């Protein structure tokens, strides 16, 4: 399957995994995320490009080109993936045995983090991405691993609860929900529809999700990312944003309480500064961690 067969929203799954795969060429002490599987989930052409990045010159060329168009995006993708990994590991350590990855794309956490812990994974995404993921899994493992269930869902129109329940998800048991780099592609109605399902989650469940700042989407504050705003407006793929101060109130309306919200400054202190890397992180995207009351 080629990327041309994917609708615009589905194609966004490839870019972040390229960044994660390229990261593996750095010395282990400098890596912001460890994901040896990332490259294996990419199409052949992108795998070749990642392989070329083992040379520092090629790696720097790719990062510079990306940063010129979207300042802080390279570092932002790496940091948000590291943050999500950390939160998933925390959930596993807390005894949660089912993880739902909403908008899974080419996410590898089900295979890197959940498989060794014996945790069930429910990977939910658009049909095109689920079909591609299934093909890659068959090529890598010869089948879809037993602990993983792939579920095609369009968050805008499909019933997420029914789709999960019909595939073995236990609503009465605590779960970890990972919703990374998805909410901006939904309308507010689609976002609230998903929160409506999440409001039924068992007490003690955990949720992490990213969002794009509302003032950025509205063109009020560009945070140095004018070109991204122009591209997203031109292609009409980003529809929904949130103001940071409104997150907790929005979540509480659906039975969740915000425990932490992180962005560029937190990422720099936790991940980039200890690595000694010279990376910037865009301020347009933030990550939220919440717990079900």
Secondary structure, 3 states (H helix, E strand, C coil): CCHHHCCHHHHHHHHHHHHHHHHCCCCHHHCCCCCCCHHHHCCHHHHHHHHHCCCHHHHHHHHHHHHHHCCCHHHHHHHHHHHHHHHHHHHHHCCCCEEEEECCCCCCHHHHHHHHHCCEEEEEECHHHHHHHHHHHHHHHCCCCCCEEEEECCCCCCCHHHHHHCCCCCCCCCCEEEECCCHHHCCHHHHHHHHHHHCCCCCCCEEEEEEEEHHHHCCCCCCCCHHHHHHHHHHCCCCCCECHHHHHHHHHCCCEEEEEEECHHHHHHHHHHHHCCCCCCCCCEEEEEEEEC
